[in-house]
């Protein structure tokens, strides 16, 4: 079935604009259709205070925010208290990026990925993960160029995409209108080799069956592989 000019297994138009800002060691504007997120990678020498002195790993963490004008109704800035949704997304971005890196190869280095949504139209967390990986990759390349890292700690690329069931059909890369009426909603994060980092699938109404779950995974995996191929064109 065609929906808004694309097939059920077709991604929205995706674009990565590297070096979108000049101060962060790595940055990218990532666009999934009308969803636009600025992701940056900032580097600090040292490790988090909670990490024990004999722990030789580096660390990757993430912060996420929806800017006030990113949605059709102005959202409040989270100045003093972070919402549960924001905490969930930050943790998802952080653990997704840590899963594709050998942290022992970046000892005494902490990289913070900031994902700031400037326009939201569905899939902000998955776009943030993809943009975060690109920003991280750029930062790591530059750390190697200046001699702060001896070896590239990235094990393999990762990417993320949304999927779901709308009107009984499995669809890839949902925009806001589709996401808001999905019977089943899914966010999938995979490595290039197909290993699962996150497969979060929730029925918003009636339960879904095993075969539908496999269909969601398969369509998401195909989309993720296409996104990873796009990394090579940046």
VEXMI-607522 format. One line per 8 residues: their letters; for each residue x, y, z of N, C-alpha, C, CB. Coordinates in steps of 0.02 Angstrom, whole numbers. Atoms other than C-alpha are relative to their C-alpha. Glycine has a CB too. Layout:
<nodes>
A = X Y Z X Y Z X Y Z X Y Z  ...
</nodes>
This chain:
<nodes>
XXXXXXXX = 42 -60 0 0 0 0 44 62 0 -48 0 62  -36 -63 2 61 177 -38 -28 46 55 -6 34 -69  23 -49 -49 53 303 105 45 61 -5 2 -30 73  -36 -63 8 104 483 76 59 -8 -48 25 24 68  -51 5 51 202 434 -77 54 -52 12 32 64 -9  -50 52 -11 300 288 -3 -33 -65 19 50 22 55  25 66 -15 278 102 17 7 -15 74 37 -53 -42  -3 19 -71 253 15 184 70 -15 24 -44 -59 12
XXXXXXXX = -68 18 -19 435 -43 183 51 53 -19 20 -66 -31  -44 -54 24 505 124 127 13 51 55 -31 35 -61  -19 -51 -48 601 245 238 -22 69 -25 76 -1 11  7 -70 19 564 430 241 67 24 -30 -21 44 61  -62 -30 24 693 543 159 45 12 59 -14 67 -40  -48 -6 -55 847 533 271 61 38 -25 21 -70 27  -58 -40 18 988 658 268 43 13 61 -23 67 -32  -48 -16 -53 1145 682 373 43 58 -25 45 -63 18
XXXXXXXX = -43 -57 15 1234 850 372 54 5 53 -42 67 -5  -53 0 -51 1402 830 462 28 69 13 56 -47 -22  -32 -64 -20 1495 970 552 -51 57 -2 59 17 -46  53 -50 1 1332 1063 576 13 57 48 -67 -33 17  -23 -51 -46 1404 1157 724 76 -3 4 -31 -9 71  -73 -3 4 1585 1211 746 36 -15 66 21 68 -23  -35 6 -64 1622 1192 932 8 -72 24 -35 39 52  -5 70 -20 1585 1008 964 49 -36 -45 -70 -34 -3
XXXXXXXX = -48 38 39 1715 883 908 -34 -38 -57 39 -49 44  39 32 53 1581 793 809 -72 26 3 2 -77 7  70 -23 1 1411 857 754 -32 -18 -66 -4 76 12  37 16 61 1275 817 629 -72 23 9 4 -76 -16  72 -10 4 1102 876 581 -28 -62 -34 -20 67 -38  30 59 29 1000 718 552 -74 14 -14 8 -63 46  69 -12 20 834 725 459 -32 -66 -21 -4 51 -57  43 55 20 705 586 451 -66 31 -21 -9 -54 58
XXXXXXXX = 59 -37 21 570 665 344 0 69 31 -64 -38 19  5 -66 -33 511 817 442 27 0 71 -72 22 1  -34 2 -65 597 759 602 72 22 -10 -4 -70 32  -68 -27 5 758 857 626 31 4 69 0 69 -35  -35 2 -64 884 831 765 72 21 -9 -5 -71 32  -71 -17 -1 1051 914 800 33 -44 52 11 77 16  -36 43 -47 1168 787 878 73 22 1 -6 -75 -20  -69 -20 -8 1339 834 947 35 -49 47 4 72 27
XXXXXXXX = -42 42 -43 1482 738 1027 52 44 33 33 -58 -40  -48 -40 -38 1578 831 1163 45 -46 39 -36 50 47  -50 44 -28 1737 757 1233 32 32 62 54 -18 -52  -36 -21 -60 1810 770 1408 53 -52 18 -49 11 60  -51 46 -24 1971 696 1473 -17 -18 72 72 31 -5  21 24 -66 1931 590 1626 -60 -44 -5 -14 59 46  57 45 -1 1795 470 1678 -51 24 51 22 -72 14  51 -22 -48 1632 490 1774 21 -12 72 -65 -36 -14
XXXXXXXX = -19 4 -71 1648 517 1962 -22 -66 32 -30 57 38  25 62 -30 1547 360 1998 43 -60 -19 -71 -12 -22  -41 57 23 1673 250 1906 59 -10 47 24 12 -73  -54 15 -48 1799 163 2020 68 15 -30 -4 -73 22  -67 -18 25 1984 213 2006 34 -55 -41 44 18 58  -33 56 36 2035 40 1944 -39 -22 -62 8 -59 47  38 14 60 1905 40 1805 33 37 -59 -75 20 8  -37 -30 55 2000 71 1642 -42 18 -60 55 -47 -21
XXXXXXXX = 43 -17 56 1850 101 1532 -8 75 -8 -68 -33 8  27 -66 11 1801 263 1452 -75 -3 7 20 29 -70  73 1 -8 1618 312 1447 -33 42 -54 -20 25 70  42 -38 46 1481 371 1329 -68 9 33 -6 -36 -70  65 -15 -29 1326 456 1394 -39 46 -48 7 33 70  41 -39 46 1183 553 1315 -49 44 37 -37 -46 -49  54 -43 -23 1064 697 1344 -45 16 -60 28 65 33  50 -8 53 904 725 1245 -48 55 20 -38 -67 -14
XXXXXXXX = 51 -50 -16 784 870 1233 -40 17 -62 33 64 28  44 -28 51 636 929 1133 1 76 9 -74 -29 6  1 -73 -5 657 1115 1097 -72 25 -2 42 32 -56  70 -23 -7 500 1219 1135 -40 3 -64 0 66 31  37 -7 62 453 1251 954 4 -61 -45 24 61 -38  -8 59 42 490 1075 894 -66 -36 -14 48 -48 33  66 32 8 308 1020 913 -53 52 -17 -20 -39 65  52 -47 22 144 1096 853 -29 41 57 -55 -37 -36
XXXXXXXX = 16 -38 -60 105 1150 1031 64 8 40 -57 -36 43  -64 -13 -34 250 1232 1123 9 -44 61 5 74 19  -15 41 -59 329 1112 1246 46 39 47 33 -68 -20  -39 -35 -49 407 1175 1407 72 -27 3 -33 -5 69  -68 22 -11 594 1170 1432 4 -36 67 50 60 -1  -8 38 -62 644 1042 1563 60 27 38 8 -77 -14  -56 -35 -33 748 1159 1670 21 -32 65 -19 72 12  -17 25 -66 738 1081 1842 -16 -74 9 -37 40 52
XXXXXXXX = 20 70 -7 653 912 1823 -8 -31 -68 -64 -7 41  3 35 63 676 790 1680 -58 -49 2 67 -36 -16  57 45 3 521 695 1627 22 -72 -7 -47 19 -58  -16 71 7 514 506 1630 14 -19 -72 -57 -42 27  -12 14 71 504 503 1440 70 21 -21 -52 36 -44  -68 -23 17 662 607 1423 53 -45 30 9 72 24  -49 45 -32 756 498 1547 5 -66 -38 -20 -13 72  1 63 37 702 342 1453 39 6 -66 -72 -22 -15
XXXXXXXX = -33 -9 65 761 412 1285 75 10 9 -31 59 -37  -71 -11 -13 927 474 1356 36 -66 14 10 48 59  -31 64 -17 964 303 1428 4 -46 -61 -40 -34 56  0 41 60 916 218 1266 56 22 -47 -68 6 -36  -54 -24 44 1034 329 1164 68 -19 28 -4 77 -8  -64 16 -31 1176 305 1288 18 -73 -3 -1 22 72  -17 71 1 1165 117 1303 6 -27 -71 -52 -40 39  -6 21 70 1141 98 1115 71 14 -26 -53 35 -45
XXXXXXXX = -67 -19 24 1304 190 1080 55 -37 37 10 76 6  -51 39 -37 1400 102 1218 4 -71 -25 -16 1 76  1 69 23 1346 -64 1144 43 -12 -61 -71 -21 -15  -39 10 62 1444 -33 984 72 22 8 -33 38 -57  -67 -26 -13 1605 27 1067 36 -43 52 -3 73 23  -43 31 -50 1749 -58 1158 25 56 46 60 -39 -33  -15 -56 -45 1756 61 1306 71 -2 29 -50 2 56  -68 5 -26 1925 -5 1362 51 32 -47 19 -73 12
XXXXXXXX = -45 -31 49 2002 68 1203 -4 77 3 -16 -24 -70  4 -73 -8 1949 244 1256 5 19 74 -67 27 -30  -12 -11 -71 2014 243 1434 10 74 15 59 -40 24  -6 -70 -23 2001 409 1528 -31 51 -47 74 17 10  35 -47 45 1889 485 1394 -75 -9 10 20 -12 -75  72 0 -4 1707 531 1418 -29 40 -58 -24 30 68  33 -34 56 1600 574 1267 -74 7 16 11 -39 -67  71 -14 -11 1431 656 1290 -34 15 -67 -10 59 50
XXXXXXXX = 40 -12 59 1306 646 1149 -61 40 20 -21 -67 -35  59 -41 -11 1179 786 1149 -45 -4 -61 19 74 15  49 4 54 1022 762 1045 -55 52 13 -31 -72 -7  49 -54 -8 918 920 1026 -48 -1 -60 35 69 7  50 5 53 757 898 927 -24 71 -16 -59 -46 22  23 -67 21 721 1057 829 -66 -3 -37 53 34 -43  65 10 32 572 984 735 -19 -73 7 1 22 -75  21 68 -14 473 830 785 -58 -21 -43 -18 -7 74
XXXXXXXX = 55 29 39 368 724 668 6 -76 2 1 26 -74  -5 72 -8 389 549 739 71 -25 -6 -44 -34 -49  -66 32 5 543 442 768 57 42 26 13 -19 -70  -54 -43 -23 643 571 866 55 -40 36 -27 53 47  -51 38 -37 730 440 975 43 -42 -48 -33 -46 52  -40 40 47 781 331 828 44 44 -43 -46 -43 -44  -42 -48 37 842 481 729 58 23 43 -42 61 -23  -52 -21 -46 940 535 883 56 -52 6 -29 15 68
XXXXXXXX = -50 53 -4 1027 367 893 42 -2 -63 -34 -69 11  -38 1 63 1076 370 709 45 62 -4 -48 -1 -61  -42 -60 1 1136 550 719 54 -3 53 -43 61 11  -49 7 -53 1222 511 883 58 -44 -20 -32 -28 62  -54 43 23 1319 370 803 46 37 -49 -28 -63 -33  -40 -37 49 1376 483 660 43 52 36 -46 35 -52  -39 -50 -38 1429 622 781 56 -34 40 -46 40 48  -51 38 -37 1520 493 888 56 -22 -46 -32 -61 34
XXXXXXXX = -50 23 48 1610 423 736 47 57 -21 -33 -30 -61  -40 -58 20 1668 596 682 47 19 57 -45 60 -19  -41 -18 -58 1731 636 858 57 -50 10 -43 3 63  -52 50 -10 1825 472 870 54 5 -53 -31 -71 -1  -49 -10 53 1909 499 702 47 58 16 -35 12 -68  -41 -59 -16 1970 669 761 44 -13 61 -44 61 11  -41 19 -58 2030 599 927 60 -42 -22 -41 -38 52  -55 40 27 2134 474 829 50 44 -38 -27 -56 -45
XXXXXXXX = -44 -44 38 2202 611 716 47 40 44 -41 47 -43  -41 -40 -45 2266 712 864 37 -42 52 -43 52 35  -38 45 -43 2335 559 953 -30 -14 68 66 27 9  32 13 -65 2210 552 1097 -25 -72 5 -58 48 11  19 71 3 2156 378 1041 49 -35 -46 -73 -9 -24  -46 39 42 2274 245 974 -38 -45 -49 46 -42 44  39 45 42 2141 128 906 -73 22 -1 5 -72 26  71 -17 5 1964 152 845 -40 -48 44 -23 -5 -75
XXXXXXXX = 37 44 -46 1851 86 984 -67 -25 -27 -12 36 64  65 21 27 1697 67 872 5 -72 -27 -24 48 -56  -1 71 20 1661 -119 851 -36 -8 -67 -35 -44 55  37 0 62 1529 -99 716 -54 53 3 -30 -70 -15  52 -51 0 1400 29 661 -66 -25 28 -11 26 -71  68 15 -21 1226 36 735 -47 50 -33 -6 2 78  52 -47 23 1064 116 678 -66 -20 33 -6 0 -79  65 12 -32 885 129 738 -55 25 -46 -3 36 69
XXXXXXXX = 57 -22 40 714 146 659 -64 -21 37 2 -31 -72  65 19 -27 532 142 709 -39 -42 -50 -41 64 19  46 39 42 400 24 642 -64 -9 39 32 -71 -20  62 11 -36 223 -23 684 -53 -29 -45 -25 65 29  58 26 37 54 -89 632 -54 53 -1 -26 -67 32  52 -50 10 -70 36 561 -51 -29 -49 29 68 -26  53 27 43 -238 -19 489 15 -72 -20 -9 44 -63  -15 70 11 -179 -198 504 62 -14 -42 -57 -32 -33
XXXXXXXX = -59 8 43 -22 -167 399 64 19 37 -7 42 -63  -65 -15 -30 160 -170 455 34 55 -41 45 -64 4  -31 -57 35 244 -5 411 65 19 33 -48 60 -1  -67 -19 -22 420 60 425 5 76 9 53 -23 -50  -19 -70 -9 482 227 494 -62 45 4 46 23 -57  64 -34 -7 321 302 561 10 75 12 -39 -30 57  3 -71 -17 287 488 556 -50 9 57 -20 44 -63  41 -12 -59 187 571 694 -73 -22 -10 2 74 19
XXXXXXXX = 70 18 13 17 546 612 -10 -75 4 -21 27 -68  5 73 -2 49 360 591 11 -25 71 51 -32 -48  -17 22 -68 127 339 763 -59 12 48 63 37 25  54 -17 -46 -21 423 847 -60 -46 -6 -22 72 -13  57 45 7 -143 294 780 21 -73 -12 -45 23 -58  -26 68 9 -34 138 775 -32 -48 50 76 -2 6  24 53 -45 -108 -22 845 59 -33 38 -40 -53 -39  -61 25 -30 70 -81 879 57 47 -17 16 -73 -25
XXXXXXXX = -53 -49 8 220 32 903 67 -32 19 -13 64 42  -64 34 -13 402 -24 894 58 47 -15 6 -63 -43  -65 -33 12 577 51 909 54 -54 1 14 55 53  -48 54 7 719 -59 850 70 30 -10 -18 -46 -60  -70 -21 6 907 -35 871 41 -63 -13 26 38 64  -40 59 19 1025 -158 784 71 21 -19 -33 -38 -57  -66 -10 27 1208 -175 743 0 -18 -75 53 -43 38  -5 16 72 1267 -192 563 -5 -75 -12 65 27 -28
XXXXXXXX = 3 73 8 1285 -380 588 -67 -30 21 56 -32 41  67 23 -16 1104 -390 646 -12 -18 72 -15 -59 -41  10 14 -71 1131 -408 833 -47 52 30 68 0 38  52 -42 -29 991 -336 939 26 39 60 -61 -43 20  -14 -43 -58 1021 -189 1055 -66 16 35 37 65 -20  66 -16 -27 839 -141 1077 -53 -24 -49 -8 77 14  58 18 40 677 -217 1015 -61 10 44 4 -75 -26  54 -21 -44 540 -124 1105 -64 4 -41 16 69 34
XXXXXXXX = 61 4 40 369 -170 1037 -60 -5 47 2 -61 -48  56 -5 -46 206 -124 1122 -66 3 -37 8 62 45  68 -4 27 24 -156 1082 -35 59 32 -39 -66 13  36 -58 -25 -74 6 1098 -74 -16 8 9 59 -47  70 21 -5 -239 -87 1085 -4 -75 8 -41 24 -61  4 73 -2 -270 -268 1042 70 -31 -4 -43 -27 -58  -65 33 3 -124 -390 1067 17 -20 -72 1 -62 45  -23 23 66 -20 -439 916 29 -70 7 53 50 -30
XXXXXXXX = -23 70 -4 38 -614 871 74 -6 -20 -43 -44 -45  -71 14 11 208 -695 847 22 17 -71 15 -73 16  -17 -13 70 205 -684 657 4 74 -14 -52 -33 -46  -3 -72 9 168 -498 664 64 29 31 -62 33 30  -62 -22 -31 314 -475 783 59 -11 -46 10 -36 67  -54 15 47 429 -559 658 -2 46 -60 -3 -73 -22  7 -45 56 360 -452 518 26 70 18 -73 5 -23  -25 -65 -23 396 -294 620 76 -1 2 -29 17 69
XXXXXXXX = -73 4 -5 573 -352 655 32 -1 -69 21 -63 40  -30 6 67 607 -398 474 -1 66 -37 -38 -53 -40  4 -63 36 546 -232 405 47 52 32 -72 27 -1  -46 -46 -34 646 -137 537 72 -17 -18 -10 -4 76  -69 20 17 804 -237 500 18 23 -70 8 -77 6  -15 -22 68 791 -199 315 12 75 -2 -57 -20 -48  -10 -72 -3 773 -14 353 65 20 32 -57 32 36  -62 -15 -35 919 -14 474 61 -13 -45 6 -43 63
XXXXXXXX = -56 13 45 1034 -93 346 7 56 -53 -9 -68 -35  -3 -55 48 988 44 222 28 63 32 -71 15 -29  -27 -59 -34 1025 179 351 75 -7 10 -34 9 68  -72 10 -10 1195 103 390 38 9 -65 13 -71 28  -32 -13 66 1235 104 204 8 74 -14 -40 -33 -57  -3 -72 10 1199 291 205 60 30 37 -64 33 24  -58 -27 -36 1338 318 332 61 6 -45 17 -45 61  -58 0 44 1465 277 198 1 58 -49 4 -65 -38
XX = 5 -55 49 1402 422 92 11 68 33 -69 -2 -33  -8 -64 -35 1429 555 227 71 27 -10 -15 -9 75
</nodes>
